[in-house]
């Protein structure tokens, strides 16, 4: 299914395609060492931390996981089932509590694999504001982003967008006048009419 179907969608895709290279260049410059804010040492730890982060903030997860990981060191300790954390999307999403976002974070953070792009609240918000997707469903946003971005960018894109969303493009009060992406962002003029 073409998510950019129709004349209007095709025009939006062309605009986004023209801007994405410069958006990536600026994000890499602003956030050169982007990675997950979750603290982990093993694939199992990032899997558990990511599942927990769906229920609260990354900061809160980082406060509770050291004691948790001290007590429960293996998958067997957690699920009494043993085994390893899978290194493939289809196997990860078959685990309870794991959807594409969590699987993408685990694959990129623990294994350096780019099978997709994690779409969390920051990526969802910024993708819309930057005109990279007009979709609301995370899976559809992910498909739009995967069509726009070179696969080598998939690993870092979520983390750069999260950093930018936390630092500048906040949900309630975006700081467009300070934003290095403001001239590439269709939403900047909506938030700050007259902004150049």
C-alpha positions in Angstrom: 0.0 0.0 0.0 1.4 3.4 -1.0 1.0 5.7 2.0 1.8 8.7 -0.1 -1.0 7.9 -2.6 -2.7 10.6 -4.6 -1.5 13.9 -6.0 -1.2 15.6 -2.6 0.6 12.6 -1.1 3.0 12.4 -4.0 3.8 16.1 -3.6 4.4 15.7 0.1 6.7 12.7 -0.5 8.7 14.7 -3.0 9.1 17.6 -0.6 10.1 15.3 2.2 12.6 13.4 0.0 14.3 16.7 -0.9 14.6 17.8 2.7 15.6 14.5 4.4 19.3 14.7 3.5 19.7 18.0 5.1 17.6 17.1 8.1 19.9 14.1 8.6 23.0 16.2 8.2 21.8 18.6 10.8 20.6 15.9 13.3 24.0 14.1 13.0 25.8 17.4 13.7 23.5 18.3 16.7 23.4 14.8 18.2 26.6 13.0 17.1 26.6 10.3 19.7 22.9 9.5 19.9 21.9 6.2 21.5 19.2 5.0 23.8 18.9 6.7 27.2 18.2 3.3 28.7 21.2 1.8 30.6 22.0 -1.9 29.7 24.8 -4.3 29.4 23.2 -7.3 27.6 20.5 -7.9 25.0 18.3 -9.2 27.8 18.7 -6.1 29.8 17.8 -3.8 26.9 14.8 -6.0 26.1 13.5 -5.8 29.7 14.3 -2.0 30.0 12.5 -1.2 26.7 9.4 -3.1 27.7 9.4 -1.3 31.1 9.9 2.1 29.4 6.5 1.7 27.7 5.0 2.1 31.1 7.1 5.0 32.5 10.0 7.3 31.6 13.5 6.1 30.7 14.8 8.0 33.7 12.5 6.0 36.0 13.5 2.7 34.3 17.2 3.5 34.8 16.5 3.9 38.6 14.8 0.5 39.0 16.7 -1.7 36.6 20.1 -1.9 38.4 18.5 -3.8 41.4 16.3 -5.8 39.0 19.2 -6.9 36.9 21.2 -7.8 40.0 18.5 -10.1 41.1 17.4 -11.5 37.7 20.4 -12.1 35.5 19.1 -14.5 32.8 16.0 -15.0 30.8 15.4 -18.1 32.9 15.3 -15.9 36.0 12.7 -13.7 34.3 10.5 -16.2 32.6 11.7 -19.6 34.0 12.0 -20.5 30.3 15.7 -19.8 29.7 17.1 -19.1 26.2 18.6 -16.1 24.5 17.2 -12.9 23.3 16.3 -13.4 19.6 18.3 -11.4 17.0 15.4 -11.3 14.4 12.4 -9.1 14.2 9.9 -11.9 13.7 11.1 -13.8 16.8 11.3 -10.7 19.0 7.7 -9.6 18.2 6.5 -13.1 19.1 7.5 -12.4 22.7 4.9 -11.1 25.2 5.1 -7.3 25.6 7.3 -6.8 22.5 6.0 -4.9 19.4 7.9 -3.3 16.5 9.1 -0.3 18.5 10.7 -2.5 21.3 12.0 -5.0 18.7 13.7 -2.2 16.7 15.3 -0.7 19.8 16.6 -4.1 20.9 17.9 -4.9 17.4 19.6 -1.6 17.0 21.0 -1.1 20.5 22.0 -4.7 21.3 22.8 -6.2 18.0 23.5 -3.2 15.7 20.8 -4.4 13.2 18.6 -2.1 11.2 15.4 -3.9 10.4 13.2 -0.9 10.9 12.9 2.4 12.7 11.5 2.6 16.3 8.5 5.0 16.3 8.0 6.2 19.8 6.1 9.4 20.9 9.0 11.6 19.9 9.5 10.1 16.4 5.7 10.2 15.9 5.4 13.8 16.8 8.5 15.0 14.9 7.7 13.0 11.8 4.4 14.8 11.6 5.9 18.2 12.4 8.7 17.8 9.9 6.3 16.6 7.2 8.0 13.2 6.9 4.8 11.3 7.4 1.2 12.3 7.6 0.2 9.0 9.2 -0.8 8.6 12.9 -0.3 4.8 13.2 3.3 4.0 14.3 3.6 1.1 11.8 2.6 3.3 8.9 4.9 6.1 10.1 7.7 3.6 10.2 7.0 2.5 6.6 7.0 6.1 5.5 10.3 6.8 7.2 11.9 3.6 5.9 10.9 4.7 2.4 12.6 8.1 2.9 15.7 7.2 4.8 18.7 5.2 3.6 18.9 2.0 5.6 22.2 2.9 7.1 20.4 5.8 8.9 17.8 3.6 10.5 20.0 2.7 13.5 20.5 6.3 14.7 17.4 8.1 13.4 15.2 7.2 16.4 17.8 8.3 18.9 18.5 11.6 17.2 14.8 12.3 17.0 14.3 11.5 20.6 17.2 13.8 21.6 15.8 16.6 19.4 12.3 16.0 20.8 13.5 16.3 24.4 15.8 19.2 23.8 14.1 21.4 21.3 10.9 20.1 19.7 9.0 19.4 22.8 5.3 18.3 22.7 3.7 21.3 24.5 6.1 24.1 23.8 8.4 23.6 20.8 11.4 26.0 20.8 11.3 26.7 17.0 13.3 30.0 17.2 16.3 27.9 18.6 15.7 24.9 16.3 18.5 24.1 13.7 15.8 22.5 11.6 13.3 25.4 11.6 13.8 26.4 7.9 13.2 22.8 6.9 10.2 22.3 9.1 6.7 23.0 7.8 5.3 23.3 11.3 7.7 26.0 12.6 5.7 28.8 11.0 2.5 27.4 12.4 3.9 27.6 15.9 5.7 30.9 15.3 4.2 33.0 12.5 6.7 35.3 11.0 9.7 33.1 12.0 12.5 33.1 9.4 
